[in-house]
Amino acid sequence: MGKLFWKFFFGFWLCLIAAAVATGTALYLMREKPASSDIAEGPRAQFMLETIQEVLEGKGPDSLRELLDRNRQRTGNAVPVFAVSSQGKEILNRDVPENIQQRINDLFAGLEQPEQGILMVTALDQSQWMLFIPRNRRAPETAADHTDENNAPSERRRSRESMDSALPTIPGAGFFAAFLASLLFAGVLAYTFSRPLNTLKNAFREAGKGRLGVRISGKGKANKKRNDEIGELLSGFDHMAEEIETRIEQQKVLLHDVSHELRSPLARLNLAVGLARQNPAQLDSSLSRIETEAERLDNLIGQLLNLSRLDAQQNSGSIQEYNVIELLLAVVEDAQFEAEQQGRQVEFNCTAKQWKIRCDAESLQGAFDNIIRNAIKHTPENTAVNVKCSIRNNTLVIQIEDQGPGVPAELLPKLFTPFFKHGEHSGHGLGLAIAKKSVQRSNGKLTAQNGAQSGLLVQIELPR
């Protein structure tokens, strides 16, 4: 159990205790007066009391007794209004609760003033009566009811009384039950919230030590079943760790490939310098070799900087609205001139005249140039590179297909990886990787597949 568990635990527990205290205080303040807690009040009770009062004052006790008897015989239940005379007898000979009887005696004796829910009535024969309705109590049966043939009512009453007396009463049992329930509830809530967060804390600690292979969203049954915000948080950590691990691995591979690519021209440079020192007569040829290797190094470093800039999403050019068809057409015209010198052709077929998007024109033209020049290198002599563009589903689709041998299917996913080389005409292996980054910066998509018969088909999709 970490600190977070106890913070959650005591926080939830104190909230539950505060809520219980507030509820208890409110109920205490809203409680009824002890004097009237066993006497019914309210509009309905007042109406019944006033009705009985009118009968007493207008017709007298005998008429009221006959009326109540007829009502009990007709309905099977006595009217809940009790009428107690100054002699302490109830009009239907029902048992009056002892606590109420004592208050009635005090009222007749003048020791107390009539309270709400009790009416003092002077009947037609000038006798004094107290009218009230006992609350939440079954009306006591009359003496006649106790002597019926089965004695059922009195037997049931005695049975209930014996059962009530048999029930144990434990002082503070309610408080102890509430205390235990709040303790368990707070513990479950604290455990539910703190466990995944502790797992996340440990995962961050492991990731901080360089162990990026740690995953937590599928770790354990509790985390695996979570579909709430906490589950999304755990999945987000896994996605972050996986992305960081992938990028670090890519950087390692890139660093290895860069070192390997730089080593070859540097080795040739050292060799040319050594030859120049050993044979001064071949100084011109050695200097030419040094110049060529320096140009290759400069070209390689320039491509690496361009790839790094695109990967970091740094914009060296201006993002404006350009017509992609015009940018592509300019690249195709230059590529056509170069292809003719090598006995090849570039055929351009476009059904759209205009497609404007916001992009970096220089970066996007560089992507077109890399792909088309790569196709020219791999297509055989006396064949053509087909460049087609059309609009599909509000997206400009550009297809560049050569007539070369294509790429094995298992190598297609690696085609746009930096320093991936395939075929005898491969350069540094950065052209297609840079092209993909450039297309992605324009919110586009770059894919490659083998043609229907031969060659490689590269497709660029640029949504508006």
C-alpha positions as a printed Julia matrix, in Angstrom:
464×3 Matrix{Float64}:
   0.0     0.0     0.0
   1.54    3.29   -1.08
   0.86    6.8     0.05
  -1.76    7.23   -2.64
  -3.88    4.42   -1.19
  -3.97    6.0     2.25
  -4.75    9.41    0.79
  -7.68    7.96   -1.1
  -8.7     5.86    1.88
  -8.78    8.63    4.47
 -10.24   11.07    1.95
 -13.18    8.81    1.11
 -13.62    7.81    4.75
 -13.69   11.37    6.04
 -16.19   12.29    3.32
 -18.44    9.4     4.37
 -18.17   10.33    8.05
 -18.84   13.99    7.28
 -21.88   13.04    5.22
 -23.17   10.79    8.03
 -22.66   13.51   10.64
 -24.37   16.1     8.43
 -27.3    13.76    7.8
 -27.6    12.92   11.5
 -27.48   16.59   12.47
 -30.16   17.48    9.94
 -32.4    14.69   11.18
 -31.8    15.76   14.78
 -32.73   19.35   14.04
 -35.81   18.28   12.11
 -36.96   15.78   14.71
 -40.42   16.12   16.22
 -41.05   17.24   19.74
 -41.09   14.33   22.18
 -44.41   15.52   23.57
 -46.2    15.1    20.28
 -44.2    12.33   18.64
 -46.88    9.77   19.43
 -49.86   11.96   18.42
 -50.8    12.42   14.77
 -50.89   15.93   13.36
 -51.56   17.48   10.0
 -54.59   18.51    7.9
 -56.14   15.05    7.68
 -55.88   14.44   11.44
 -57.22   17.92   12.17
 -60.21   17.35    9.89
 -61.13   14.08   11.64
 -60.77   15.66   15.08
 -62.99   18.6    14.13
 -65.61   16.24   12.7
 -65.78   14.27   15.96
 -65.86   17.59   17.86
 -68.98   18.7    15.96
 -70.74   15.42   16.75
 -69.91   15.73   20.48
 -70.96   19.34   20.7
 -74.09   18.9    18.59
 -75.45   15.48   19.62
 -73.53   14.35   22.69
 -71.39   11.34   23.7
 -74.12    8.69   23.21
 -74.72    9.71   19.62
 -70.97    9.7    18.97
 -70.63    6.21   20.5
 -73.45    4.86   18.34
 -71.93    6.47   15.24
 -68.5     4.96   15.92
 -70.02    1.53   16.64
 -71.96    1.52   13.38
 -68.85    2.55   11.47
 -66.79   -0.24   13.08
 -69.43   -2.85   12.29
 -69.69   -1.68    8.71
 -65.95   -1.38    7.96
 -64.46   -3.81   10.46
 -62.12   -1.16   11.84
 -62.64    1.48   14.46
 -62.17    5.15   13.64
 -58.62    6.09   14.75
 -59.88    9.12   16.75
 -59.76    8.53   20.52
 -62.21   10.35   22.79
 -61.28   10.24   26.5
 -63.62   11.59   29.16
 -62.61   13.48   32.28
 -63.09   10.2    34.21
 -60.28    8.64   32.06
 -62.48    6.3    30.0
 -62.3     6.06   26.24
 -65.62    6.28   24.44
 -65.22    2.82   22.83
 -63.44    1.3    25.84
 -60.15    1.15   23.93
 -56.84    1.08   25.77
 -55.12    4.46   25.8
 -51.29    4.43   25.7
 -49.92    5.14   29.15
 -47.75    8.1    28.11
 -50.71    9.78   26.4
 -53.06    8.94   29.28
 -50.74   10.74   31.69
 -50.76   13.88   29.54
 -54.57   13.68   29.25
 -54.85   13.54   33.05
 -52.55   16.57   33.38
 -54.63   18.48   30.84
 -57.88   17.78   32.73
 -56.17   18.78   35.97
 -55.01   22.04   34.41
 -51.33   21.2    34.88
 -50.61   21.56   31.15
 -51.99   23.53   28.22
 -53.56   21.68   25.25
 -50.94   20.91   22.64
 -51.23   20.58   18.9
 -52.99   17.36   17.91
 -55.21   17.26   21.04
 -58.61   18.93   21.25
 -60.44   19.65   24.52
 -64.18   19.54   23.77
 -67.22   20.29   25.9
 -70.03   17.97   24.83
 -73.75   18.76   24.6
 -74.25   17.4    28.14
 -71.43   19.7    29.42
 -69.04   16.73   29.92
 -65.34   17.25   29.12
 -63.59   15.17   26.47
 -60.11   15.0    25.0
 -59.85   14.09   21.28
 -56.61   12.83   19.67
 -55.24   10.29   17.19
 -52.35    8.03   18.33
 -49.56    7.9    15.73
 -48.1     4.68   14.31
 -49.95    2.45   16.68
 -52.63   -0.11   15.99
 -55.86    0.85   17.62
 -56.26   -1.24   20.8
 -59.13   -3.63   20.62
 -62.14   -3.34   22.85
 -62.93   -5.7    25.66
 -65.41   -7.44   23.42
 -62.73   -8.14   20.91
 -60.62   -9.85   23.56
 -63.35  -12.33   24.29
 -64.2   -13.49   20.77
 -64.46  -17.17   20.07
 -60.81  -17.65   19.01
 -59.17  -14.8    20.94
 -57.21  -14.2    17.7
 -56.48  -10.45   18.03
 -55.22  -10.64   21.59
 -53.2   -13.76   20.82
 -51.52  -12.07   17.85
 -50.77   -9.0    19.93
 -49.24  -11.03   22.75
 -47.2   -12.98   20.19
 -45.81   -9.75   18.7
 -45.01   -8.37   22.14
 -43.18  -11.56   23.12
 -41.21  -11.49   19.86
 -40.27   -7.83   20.35
 -39.11   -8.54   23.89
 -37.07  -11.5    22.67
 -35.12   -9.37   20.16
 -31.73   -8.42   21.62
 -30.85   -4.75   21.78
 -27.16   -3.98   21.49
 -26.16   -0.44   22.5
 -24.35    1.35   19.63
 -25.0    -1.47   17.12
 -26.21    0.99   14.48
 -23.17    3.2    14.93
 -20.81    0.22   14.75
 -22.5    -1.08   11.57
 -22.24    2.36    9.93
 -18.6     2.63   11.0
 -17.75   -0.79    9.58
 -19.64   -0.17    6.31
 -17.91    3.18    5.75
 -14.52    1.58    6.52
 -15.04   -1.21    3.99
 -16.49    1.11    1.35
 -13.61    3.59    1.68
 -11.09    0.74    1.49
 -12.61   -0.7    -1.7
 -12.75    2.72   -3.38
  -9.2     3.58   -2.37
  -7.91    0.22   -3.62
  -9.8     0.57   -6.91
  -8.31    3.98   -7.64
  -4.82    3.55   -6.21
  -3.92    0.16   -7.67
  -3.77    1.18  -11.37
  -2.07    4.46  -10.47
   0.57    2.61   -8.46
   1.05    0.3   -11.43
   1.45    3.35  -13.66
   3.97    4.85  -11.2
   6.05    1.67  -11.23
   5.89    1.55  -15.03
   7.18    5.12  -15.29
   9.97    4.21  -12.89
  10.96    1.28  -15.07
  10.77    3.41  -18.22
  12.97    6.02  -16.53
  15.61    3.34  -16.07
  15.59    2.66  -19.81
  13.35   -0.44  -19.74
  10.93    0.71  -22.44
   9.58   -2.78  -23.02
   7.31   -2.54  -19.96
   3.57   -2.74  -20.73
   0.73   -2.37  -18.22
  -2.67   -2.12  -19.95
  -2.89   -5.91  -20.36
  -1.12   -6.7   -17.1
  -3.46   -8.38  -14.62
  -7.18   -9.08  -14.84
  -8.18   -5.78  -13.24
  -6.33   -3.66  -15.78
  -7.3    -5.83  -18.72
 -11.04   -5.33  -18.18
 -10.95   -1.58  -17.67
 -12.74    0.44  -20.35
 -12.88    3.71  -18.41
 -10.6     6.75  -18.28
  -8.07    4.92  -16.1
  -7.91    2.12  -18.67
  -7.33    4.72  -21.39
  -4.54    6.21  -19.26
  -2.84    2.82  -18.96
  -3.24    2.17  -22.69
  -1.86    5.64  -23.37
   1.27    4.81  -21.41
   1.73    1.6   -23.4
   1.3     3.5   -26.66
   3.79    6.14  -25.52
   6.34    3.56  -24.4
   5.97    1.62  -27.64
   6.36    4.78  -29.73
   9.44    5.9   -27.8
  10.96    2.43  -28.02
  10.32    2.31  -31.77
  11.84    5.75  -32.31
  14.9     4.96  -30.22
  15.42    1.74  -32.17
  15.03    3.68  -35.41
  17.57    6.22  -34.22
  20.0     3.44  -33.35
  19.56    1.84  -36.76
  19.85    5.24  -38.44
  23.04    6.04  -36.53
  24.49    2.67  -37.53
  23.54    3.17  -41.17
  24.89    6.72  -41.23
  28.19    5.54  -39.77
  28.36    2.79  -42.36
  27.55    5.15  -45.25
  30.1     7.73  -44.11
  32.82    5.17  -43.61
  33.04    4.16  -47.31
  33.66    7.64  -48.82
  35.98    8.53  -45.95
  37.98    5.37  -46.6
  38.25    6.28  -50.29
  39.32    9.79  -49.33
  42.1     8.44  -47.12
  43.13    6.08  -49.9
  43.28    8.95  -52.43
  45.34   11.07  -50.03
  47.76    8.16  -49.48
  48.15    7.6   -53.24
  48.79   11.3   -53.79
  51.57   11.27  -51.21
  53.15    8.08  -52.56
  52.94    9.07  -56.22
  52.97   12.82  -56.79
  52.75   12.22  -60.54
  49.11   11.06  -60.1
  48.19   14.08  -58.01
  45.54   15.29  -60.47
  43.69   11.97  -60.54
  43.92   11.7   -56.75
  42.51   15.21  -56.35
  39.66   14.33  -58.73
  38.86   11.29  -56.62
  38.99   13.39  -53.45
  36.64   15.94  -55.04
  34.2    13.22  -56.11
  34.13   11.64  -52.67
  33.72   15.06  -51.05
  30.7    15.72  -53.29
  29.23   12.36  -52.29
  29.76   13.17  -48.64
  28.16   16.58  -49.12
  25.2    14.99  -50.92
  24.78   12.37  -48.21
  24.95   14.92  -45.39
  22.48   17.16  -47.23
  20.02   14.29  -47.54
  20.46   13.43  -43.87
  19.78   17.02  -42.87
  16.71   17.09  -45.1
  15.43   13.84  -43.56
  16.07   15.15  -40.05
  14.26   18.4   -40.85
  11.24   16.57  -42.2
  11.22   14.15  -39.27
  11.29   17.08  -36.82
   8.53   18.81  -38.87
  10.63   21.93  -39.27
   9.53   24.07  -42.16
  12.31   25.6   -44.21
   9.92   26.64  -46.98
   6.76   28.66  -46.9
   3.46   26.84  -46.42
   1.13   28.3   -49.01
  -1.57   27.17  -51.37
  -0.17   25.65  -54.55
  -1.58   23.83  -57.55
  -0.15   20.32  -57.22
  -0.75   19.57  -60.92
   1.59   22.41  -61.92
   4.26   21.25  -59.47
   4.06   17.69  -60.82
   4.09   18.83  -64.44
   7.3    20.83  -63.89
   9.02   17.76  -62.4
   7.78   15.51  -65.24
   9.17   17.88  -67.91
  12.62   17.88  -66.29
  12.51   14.09  -65.83
  11.46   13.62  -69.48
  14.54   15.51  -70.66
  16.8    13.39  -68.47
  15.1    10.1   -69.47
  15.51   10.81  -73.19
  19.27   10.98  -72.72
  19.13    7.43  -71.31
  16.88    5.98  -74.01
  13.77    6.01  -71.81
  10.47    7.9   -71.76
   8.2     9.51  -69.19
   4.52    9.45  -70.15
   2.19   11.83  -68.35
  -1.58   11.37  -68.24
  -3.7    13.57  -65.99
  -7.48   13.97  -65.99
  -7.4    16.9   -63.54
  -6.24   20.38  -64.39
  -6.09   21.88  -60.93
  -5.73   20.64  -57.37
  -4.82   23.25  -54.78
  -3.62   22.37  -51.3
  -1.52   24.08  -48.65
   1.97   22.59  -48.75
   5.7    23.27  -48.96
   6.16   23.36  -52.73
   9.91   22.7   -52.65
   9.55   19.7   -50.34
   6.66   18.19  -52.35
   8.44   18.7   -55.67
  11.47   16.99  -54.18
   9.29   13.99  -53.33
   7.95   13.82  -56.92
  11.48   14.15  -58.3
  12.89   11.39  -56.07
  10.15    8.92  -57.0
  10.2     9.63  -60.75
  14.01    9.57  -60.97
  14.06    6.3   -59.03
  11.56    4.85  -61.53
  13.71    6.03  -64.48
  16.75    4.26  -63.01
  14.95    0.93  -62.71
  12.9     0.86  -65.91
  14.71   -0.89  -68.85
  15.84    1.01  -71.96
  13.24    1.71  -74.64
  10.48    1.57  -72.02
   8.48    4.33  -70.36
   7.65    5.44  -66.86
   3.9     6.1   -66.63
   2.77    9.0   -64.48
  -1.01    9.17  -64.01
  -3.11   11.39  -61.8
  -6.85   11.48  -61.18
  -9.33   12.57  -58.53
 -11.05    9.93  -56.38
 -13.28   10.66  -53.39
 -12.04   14.25  -53.06
  -8.43   13.02  -53.14
  -5.79   13.52  -55.82
  -4.23   10.13  -56.64
  -0.87   10.13  -58.42
   0.5     6.81  -59.71
   4.09    6.37  -60.91
   4.83    2.98  -62.5
   8.03    1.69  -64.11
   8.65   -1.43  -66.19
  11.49   -2.81  -64.07
  11.74   -6.09  -62.16
   9.86   -4.74  -59.15
  10.57   -5.49  -55.5
  10.01   -8.79  -53.65
   6.78   -8.64  -51.65
   8.54   -9.19  -48.33
  10.74   -6.13  -48.94
   7.92   -3.71  -49.84
   7.3    -2.6   -46.21
  11.0    -1.61  -45.93
  11.06    0.36  -49.16
  10.61    3.74  -47.45
  13.0     2.97  -44.59
  16.16    5.15  -44.48
  19.24    3.49  -46.01
  17.25    0.59  -47.44
  18.76   -0.43  -50.75
  17.55   -2.84  -53.42
  18.88   -3.29  -56.92
  22.1    -2.33  -58.63
  21.09    1.3   -59.17
  20.54    2.07  -55.48
  22.17    5.18  -54.03
  22.28    5.99  -50.35
  18.75    4.68  -49.75
  17.39    8.02  -48.53
  15.4     9.27  -51.52
  12.18    7.35  -50.94
  12.36    7.88  -47.17
  12.59   11.65  -47.72
   9.76   11.45  -50.26
   7.48    9.73  -47.75
   8.18   12.35  -45.07
   7.49   15.14  -47.57
   4.16   13.62  -48.64
   3.13   13.07  -45.03
   3.85   16.73  -44.25
   1.22   17.6   -46.88
  -1.28   15.3   -45.06
  -0.81   12.78  -47.85
  -0.13    9.06  -48.05
   2.62    7.24  -49.96
   2.43    3.51  -50.71
   4.15    1.07  -53.06
   3.2    -2.24  -54.64
   4.3    -4.38  -57.53
   2.57   -3.76  -60.84
   0.08   -6.12  -62.4
   2.67   -7.55  -64.83
   6.05   -6.12  -63.81
   7.65   -3.07  -62.31
   6.92   -1.07  -59.2
   3.81    1.07  -58.73
   4.17    3.99  -56.3
   0.94    5.77  -55.34
   0.61    9.22  -53.74
  -2.71   10.33  -52.24
  -3.2    14.01  -51.44
  -6.53   15.03  -49.9
  -7.72   18.57  -50.42
